[in-house]
Amino acid sequence: MRLAAALLMTLISVGMSTAQEEMGDESQPSGSWTMLSVHRTWSPQERDFPNGGFGIQSFVDLDKPRRWWLGFALRGTGVSKRDVLSLMIGPGVYLAGDSRLGLFAYVHTGLAMGSSQGLGGFDVFSDPSTTYGLSTVGGIGGNIEVSKWLRLHAALVGSWFTAERGQTPYGVQIGITFGGR
């Protein structure tokens, strides 16, 4: 199941990032992009216990000026001494600027699965520590273009997991963004 989910998200992100519209002899940027990131979080319910994780988020544009986006996310996060894997969907918006230099915000919500076995040890059928619930992640941050198809981003993020007794880790997300502009 883990392998299937990872493969599906990889195929979606690669497909979205390489799609582009051809107009005459000029190549126009695609209406989709992918964000690969790592994050450092702290859980206030556990005396700011530090954790980390990863994120793969793919976005498609919802309007012509490409200000509003619909995002899909696969996110692995440490919560106290457990790990949570979330599959989410939600909107994103550029509050100022654009993909070259801009301030963005996003909110994703979806399903979460937690386990004390770690992200590499999820066993949905026999792990008694597995929990299921909802997850919500929001972030606000900025990005800067490094090249035509590559940007750096940093964001402040906050999360909420019903599967983990309502834990609300907050933190910092950094990574690369590639794809449409």
Backbone as a ProteinNet text record, in pm:
[ID]
protein_1_A
[PRIMARY]
MRLAAALLMTLISVGMSTAQEEMGDESQPSGSWTMLSVHRTWSPQERDFPNGGFGIQSFVDLDKPRRWWLGFALRGTGVSKRDVLSLMIGPGVYLAGDSRLGLFAYVHTGLAMGSSQGLGGFDVFSDPSTTYGLSTVGGIGGNIEVSKWLRLHAALVGSWFTAERGQTPYGVQIGITFGGR
[TERTIARY]
82.5	0	87.4	194	284.2	348.1	394.4	460.9	365	241.6	142.4	112.9	97.1	70.6	189.5	309.7	429.5	445.7	421.1	432	327.7	205.7	99.4	133.9	177.8	213.1	332.7	429	544.2	500.7	416.5	368.3	287.7	203.3	124.8	216.4	313.7	400.9	488.4	542	624.4	539.7	421.4	333.4	290.8	260.1	217.3	330.6	450.1	560.8	613	592.6	645.4	542.4	417.1	314.1	334.9	317.9	323.5	241.1	197.3	115.6	206	191.3	271.2	187.5	243.3	177.5	279.3	262.6	357.7	494	596.3	730.9	776.7	687.5	722.5	656.1	731.2	678.6	624.4	500.6	439.2	446.8	459.5	464.9	333.8	344.7	225.6	146.1	23.1	-63.3	-56.7	57.4	72.9	217.1	235.5	369.9	371.9	491.5	510.1	608.4	580	664	713.9	844.1	906.9	969.7	941.8	989.4	1020.9	1095.7	1117.7	1069.8	1032	987.9	1036.5	1049.5	1086.4	968.3	916.5	798.4	821.5	736.8	737.1	593.4	571.1	436.5	415.6	330.2	309.5	247.7	167.8	107	210.4	327.5	434.3	555.6	531.6	639.4	733.6	675.9	749.7	849.8	807	889.5	921.9	1050.6	1086.8	1067.7	1027.7	1011.2	1039.1	1033.4	1053.7	964.7	981.4	902.6	930	843.7	858.4	721.9	722.2	598.2	616.3	515.5	507.3	371.7	372	248	246.8	137.6	119.8	-0.5	14.2	-90.6	-127.1	-254.8	-302.3	-376.1	-362	-421.7	-573.3	-640.4	-786.3	-836.1	-748.6	-789	-679.2	-715.3	-620.9	-500.8	-516.9	-396.6	-307.8	-350.9	-276.7	-248.1	-350.4	-339.6	-392	-501	-562.4	-523.6	-493.9	-447.2	-520.7	-535.5	-588.5	-472.6	-450.7	-335.1	-370.8	-284	-291.7	-162	-168.8	-48	-36.9	85.2	122.8	226.9	200.5	287.5	312.7	438	477.3	530.8	477.5	513.5	533.2	636.1	653.9	566.2	495.6	412	446.8	515.1	565.9	653.4	620.9	702.3	634.1	541.9	469.4	487.8	449.5	455	317.3	287.8	158.7	182	107.8	110.1	-26.1	-26.5	-151.4	-162.7	-283	-316.3	-425.6	-396.2	-484.8	-509.3	-608.5	-643.7	-685.4	-663.4	-706.6	-655.1	-700.1	-662.5	-528.2	-471.8	-353.4	-373.3	-310	-326.9	-198	-166.8	-58.4	-118.3	-74.8	-124.3	-61.1	62.9	135.6	237.2	260.4	358.2	307.3	402.2	368.6	474.5	482.7	574.8	721.5	750.8	890.8	940.2	858.6	887.5	752.8	715.3	581.4	561.6	447.9	402.2	278.7	282	171.6	118.4	-3.1	-64.8	-141.7	-152.6	-228.9	-290.4	-399.6	-464.8	-504	-461.6	-497.6	-565.1	-661.4	-725.6	-750.8	-751.2	-771.1	-761.6	-718.4	-711.1	-569.7	-561	-430.8	-427.8	-308	-285.2	-161.3	-173.3	-61.3	-15.1	113.9	169.4	292.3	316.6	439.3	553.8	528	630.1	713.5	678.6	753.4	701	742.2	694.2	730.6	842.3	883	819.7	749.2	696.1	546.3	472.9	327.5	281	197.5	137.5	-10.2	-90.8	-232.3	-310.3	-260.4	-336.5	-300.5	-176.4	-139.2	-76.5	-58.8	1.5	-106.7	-103.2	-206.2	-197	-84.8	-70.4	-122.4	-171.2	-219.5	-350.1	-356.5	-477.9	-513.6	-641.9	-689.9	-769	-763.6	-839.1	-823.7	-846.2	-837.1	-711.2	-666.1	-551.4	-578.1	-526.2	-531.6	-395.2	-346.7	-217.3	-235.1	-183.1	-185.4	-46.8	-16.9	113.7	107.7	200.7	217.8	367.2	406.2	549	577.6	703.5	747.3	829.7	842.5	924.9	1002.3	1114.1	1195.9	1244.6	1240.6	1280.4	1432.4	1484.8	1627.7	1654.8	1568.3	1574.2	1430.7	1414.4	1280	1189.3	1242.7	1160.3	1190.8	1271.9	1309.5	1301.1	1233.4	1221	1250.1	1295.9	1315.5	1198.7	1155.6	1047.3	1075.6	1015.2	1018.1	882.4	832.2	699.4	691.7	603	563.8	440.7	438.3	327.7	268.9	142.6	73.8	-13.4	-26.4	-101.4	-196.9	-294.8	-387	-421	-407.8	-432.1	-531.6	-650.6	-747.9	-702.5	-627.5	-581.6	-478.3	-417.5	-312.3	-357	-476.5	-530.8	-533.9	-559.3	-570.6	-439.5	-328.8	-198	-194.6	-126.2	-116.8	27.9	110.9	249.4	259.6	355.3	383.1	530	567.4	707.2	741.7	853.1	910.4	923.6	887.6	896.4	990.9	1086	1174.4	1182.3	1208.5	1218.9	1232.9	1207.9	1215.8	1079.8	1055.7	932.4	970.7	908.2	936.4	807.6	808	690	642.7	510.4	449.6	475.7	449.8	475	350.9
-118.5	0	125.5	125.4	240.9	261.7	154.5	162.2	212.5	165.9	209.2	358.3	405.6	548	632.9	590.6	666	669	557.2	550.2	638.6	636.8	719.6	867.2	911.8	1052.6	1091.7	1003.1	1032.3	1049.4	959.3	969.7	1097.2	1132.2	1255	1375.9	1381.9	1499	1511.7	1401.4	1407.6	1447.4	1390.4	1424.8	1569.9	1621.2	1759.3	1856.1	1823.5	1916.7	1922.8	1818.6	1819.1	1860.2	1871.6	1913	2058	2087.9	2226.9	2245.4	2368.7	2400.6	2460.8	2416.9	2469.6	2571.3	2690.6	2794.6	2846	2808.2	2849.3	2789.5	2873.5	2823.8	2859.9	2918.2	2951.1	2853.1	2807.4	2714.8	2795.1	2772.3	2840.8	2752.5	2811.9	2730.5	2656.8	2543.4	2463.8	2524.4	2479.9	2526.5	2436.6	2373.7	2287.7	2291.6	2264.2	2260.2	2169	2128.9	2034.6	2092.2	2070.5	2119.3	1998.7	1981.7	1877.7	1947.2	1899.6	1973	1882	1939.2	1879.2	1981.4	1934.4	2027.9	1985.8	2085	2066.3	2116.1	2032	2069.4	2049.5	2115.3	2101.5	2082.4	1996.1	1966.2	2033.8	2136.9	2206.7	2118.9	2018.2	1929.6	1838.5	1826.3	1741.2	1825.3	1942.8	2034.3	2066.4	2095.7	2130.5	2024.2	1898.3	1785.8	1804.9	1801.8	1826.1	1702.5	1726.1	1621.1	1678.5	1594.8	1637.8	1558.3	1581.1	1507.4	1552.9	1509.3	1541.5	1574	1636.7	1666.2	1662.1	1611.8	1617.3	1678.7	1797.5	1866.5	1901.1	1872.7	1907.4	1998.6	2103.7	2203.7	2219.1	2245.6	2280	2413.1	2497.8	2631.2	2624.9	2717.8	2725.7	2847.7	2944.2	3064.3	3106.5	3193.3	3231.7	3310.8	3404.2	3473.6	3385.6	3262.4	3165.3	3217	3270.6	3314	3206.4	3139.4	3034.2	2897.4	2803.9	2670.4	2565.8	2446.1	2332.5	2237.3	2200.8	2118.6	1982	1887.2	1750.7	1725.2	1661.7	1646.1	1507.7	1459.9	1342.7	1393.7	1376.2	1436.1	1336.5	1319.8	1237.2	1326.8	1314.4	1404	1326.3	1361.3	1307.4	1383.8	1313.2	1374.8	1305.8	1376.7	1320.4	1200.3	1082.4	964.1	872.6	929.9	855.5	927	861.4	921.5	915.8	1018	1028.6	1043.9	969.1	980.7	1034.4	1147.5	1213.3	1223.5	1204.7	1225.4	1331	1448.3	1563.7	1636.1	1725.3	1810.3	1946	2053.4	2184.5	2296	2420.1	2533.8	2595.3	2665.8	2747.6	2878.8	2986	3116.6	3197	3274.2	3371.4	3498.7	3536.8	3657.1	3782.1	3770	3880.5	3821.3	3889.5	3841.3	3721.7	3643.6	3524.3	3418.2	3322.1	3210.7	3250.7	3364	3408	3463.9	3541.9	3598	3628.2	3552.3	3570.5	3520.5	3558.2	3516.7	3429.4	3305.5	3213.5	3158.2	3104.2	3036.7	2916.1	2812.8	2694.6	2630.8	2558.4	2479.3	2346.7	2237.7	2104.3	2027.7	1946.8	1861	1724.3	1622.1	1488.1	1381.5	1264	1147.9	1128	1076.5	1052.3	913.9	858	729.4	745.8	715.1	727.4	592.8	585.5	460.2	489.1	403.9	415.7	340.8	273	196.8	282.9	408.5	496.2	492.5	592.1	602.5	480.7	419.2	301.4	173	177	54.3	45	124.7	116.4	-21.6	-83.2	-211.9	-200.7	-169.9	-141.9	-260.9	-381.8	-499.5	-555.7	-541.8	-608.9	-518.8	-389.7	-299.8	-248.6	-288.9	-244.5	-95.6	-31.3	110.7	201.5	144.4	224.5	294.3	423	502.5	569.7	599.9	665.4	788.5	891.9	1012.5	1114.4	1239	1349.9	1430.6	1499.8	1588.8	1717.7	1825.2	1955.3	2019.3	2075.2	2143.1	2275.9	2381.6	2512.9	2572.8	2652.6	2715.6	2851	2937.3	3066.9	3088	3124.3	3136.4	3210.5	3206.3	3275.4	3185.8	3229.5	3155.3	3252.7	3204.6	3283.6	3192.5	3244.9	3166.1	3160	3039	3017.4	3002	2928.3	2912.4	2902.4	2887.2	2885.8	2781.2	2664.5	2556	2519.4	2598.6	2563.6	2686	2668.9	2775.6	2719.7	2805.9	2770.5	2826.5	2756.3	2808	2781	2862.9	2845.9	2890.3	2820.6	2852.5	2819.2	2888.1	2853.1	2765.5	2652.8	2558.2	2522.3	2488.5	2438.6	2320.7	2222.9	2101.1	2066.9	1982.7	1930.2	1788	1694.1	1552.8	1496.5	1454.9	1394.5	1255.5	1186.9	1050.9	1049.9	1162.5	1171.3	1258.7	1232.8	1303.2	1455.4	1501	1643.6	1719.1	1651.7	1718.8	1828.1	1938	2051.3	2095.5	2014.7	2056.6	2177.8	2262.4	2379.9	2374.6	2447.7	2442.4	2519.8	2478.9	2544.6	2442	2482	2396	2461.9	2385.7	2437	2333.5	2380.9	2285.2	2349.6	2268.6	2315	2298.8	2386	2383.6	2380	2293.5	2290	2268.8	2312.8	2299.2	2433	2445.5	2563.9	2692	2801.9	2932.1	3016.2
0	0	0	83.4	86.3	-48.9	-107.4	-236.6	-343.4	-341	-439.6	-424.7	-301.7	-278.3	-321.4	-287.9	-326.3	-477.7	-542.8	-687.9	-754.7	-705.1	-760.3	-748.8	-631.7	-612.9	-699.4	-715.2	-800.2	-945.1	-993.5	-1131.1	-1152.5	-1056.8	-1067.6	-1071	-980.5	-973.9	-1097.3	-1148	-1268.8	-1388.7	-1399.7	-1510.6	-1507.5	-1390.2	-1378.5	-1407.5	-1362.6	-1378.3	-1520.5	-1600.2	-1736.3	-1840.3	-1800.9	-1896.4	-1935.8	-2063.2	-2105.5	-2231.2	-2251.6	-2366.9	-2473.8	-2596.8	-2706.3	-2784.3	-2802.5	-2881.4	-2982.3	-3107.2	-3209.5	-3180.7	-3187.4	-3160.1	-3019.1	-2939.4	-2801.3	-2706.9	-2611.2	-2511.9	-2394.3	-2357.7	-2244.8	-2121	-2002.8	-1881.5	-1857.8	-1795.8	-1768.6	-1654.3	-1641.9	-1535.1	-1414.1	-1390.7	-1273.8	-1225.7	-1098	-1040.7	-920	-881.4	-771.6	-671.1	-544.1	-435.4	-355.6	-349.4	-267.3	-147.9	-28.2	88.6	206.2	296.8	428.2	530.2	646.2	748.3	886.5	970.5	1110.6	1191.6	1279.9	1357.3	1506.7	1584.9	1729.9	1775.6	1872	1922.1	2057	2064.2	2190.9	2299.4	2261.3	2360.6	2425.6	2367	2420.3	2459	2515.5	2556.8	2441.4	2327.1	2204.9	2163.3	2172.2	2127.2	1978.8	1939.7	1799	1711.2	1588.4	1488.2	1350.9	1252	1114.1	1022.2	893.6	797	655.7	564.2	422.9	365.1	249.8	180.4	30.2	-39.1	-184.4	-214.5	-274.1	-304.6	-452.6	-520.9	-661.7	-674	-753.7	-769.9	-917.6	-945.1	-1079.5	-1069.6	-1175.2	-1169.4	-1184.7	-1117	-1120.6	-1196.3	-1223.5	-1294.8	-1392.1	-1486.9	-1591.9	-1539.3	-1447.1	-1398.4	-1309.5	-1288	-1207.3	-1066.4	-1005.7	-866.5	-773.1	-811	-730.4	-785	-693	-730	-646.5	-702	-626.9	-604	-478.2	-445.5	-390.6	-418.9	-366.3	-291.3	-175.6	-94.3	-32.3	-26.4	51.5	149.4	278.8	379.5	491.4	525.9	639.4	748.8	869.4	979.1	1107.9	1180.7	1314.5	1412	1498.1	1601	1731.7	1818.9	1943.1	1908.8	1960.2	1930	1828.6	1751.8	1648.8	1515.6	1407.8	1274.8	1210.9	1130.4	1063.3	913.4	834.7	689.8	647.2	575	535.9	385.1	334.9	194.8	193	131.2	146.1	13.9	16.4	-96.7	-41.7	-118.8	-74.6	-163.5	-137	-220.5	-180.6	-277.4	-254.7	-328.4	-281.9	-344.7	-330.7	-434.3	-423.8	-365.6	-247.5	-181.2	-240.6	-284.8	-347.5	-443.5	-553	-649.3	-727	-777.4	-854.6	-829.7	-920.2	-897.5	-908.9	-968.2	-977.3	-844.4	-781.6	-649.8	-586.6	-485.9	-434.4	-293.5	-239.6	-107.3	-129.8	-81.2	-104.3	27.2	21	135.8	83.1	165.5	126.9	250.2	228.4	332.2	268.2	328	279.4	392.2	356.8	455.1	391.7	474	420.3	526.9	486.1	574.3	626.4	748.8	811.4	873.7	877.6	942.1	1029.2	1157.3	1250	1301.3	1338.5	1389.6	1474.1	1571.7	1650.7	1583.9	1472.1	1400.2	1306.3	1287.1	1198.1	1056.2	976.8	839.5	756.2	784.1	708.6	757.2	869.3	927.2	936	857.7	861.7	817.3	898.7	864.6	899.6	799.7	823.6	875.5	858.1	895.9	1032.9	1077.3	1202.2	1308.2	1281.5	1380	1475.7	1603.2	1697.4	1731.1	1699.2	1730.8	1619.6	1509.5	1397.1	1432.9	1401.1	1420.8	1288.9	1271.3	1150.4	1190.3	1107.9	1136.9	1025.8	1062.6	968.4	995.2	892	908.4	832.5	885.3	819.8	833.3	723.5	722.5	651.6	710.9	648.9	650.4	550.2	544.1	477.7	514.9	450	433.1	312.6	286.9	158.6	120.4	0.7	-87.8	-212.9	-307	-395.1	-448.3	-539	-650.9	-773	-889.2	-900.7	-918.9	-940	-1089.3	-1157.9	-1302.9	-1353.3	-1483.3	-1541.8	-1478.3	-1443.5	-1390.6	-1246.6	-1177.3	-1040	-949.6	-836.6	-737.4	-598.9	-511.2	-370.7	-292.2	-188.8	-106.1	41.5	122.4	268	321	422.2	475.1	623.4	691.1	827.4	815.1	885.1	871.4	1007.2	1004.8	1123.2	1083.7	1171.1	1140.1	1253.6	1222.3	1322.2	1282.7	1375.6	1348.4	1449.3	1403.4	1494.5	1536.9	1451.8	1483.2	1595.6	1621.3	1723.8	1841	1890.9	2007.6	1987.9	1866.6	1840.2	1843	1824	1823.8	1717	1747.4	1655.3	1636	1570.3	1549.3	1456.7	1484.8	1402.2	1363.6	1259.1	1221	1096.5	1035.5	919.1	807.2	686.9	569.1	468.6	415.5	310.4	199.2	78.2	-30.4	-165.5	-268	-405.5	-471.7	-567	-643.4	-790.5	-866	-1009	-1085.5	-1209.1	-1292.7	-1343.1	-1363.8	-1423.3	-1348.2	-1420.4	-1360.1	-1356.3
[MASK]
+++++++++++++++++++++++++++++++++++++++++++++++++++++++++++++++++++++++++++++++++++++++++++++++++++++++++++++++++++++++++++++++++++++++++++++++++++++++++++++++++++++++++++++++++++++

